[in-house]
């Protein structure tokens, strides 16, 4: 039973990671930025704050996914 729960959680976190990465890519495309440094030079303050928020979310979700992967092993 636990294994099923872990698989479901893993799926949800994986989907969330993909959504966050897609949002980050949209921001980069908006400014035609090739990397974060380029983005920070071109973007307005609001979008820079949005990127920081998305990166924080991404890090939290990835940490949760790592923990789940360790419990499954």
Buried (B, 14 or more C-beta within 10 A) or exposed (E): EEEEEBEEBBEBBEEBBEBBEEBBEEBBEEBEBEEEEEBBEBBEEEBBEBBEEBEEBBEEBBEBBEEBEEEEE
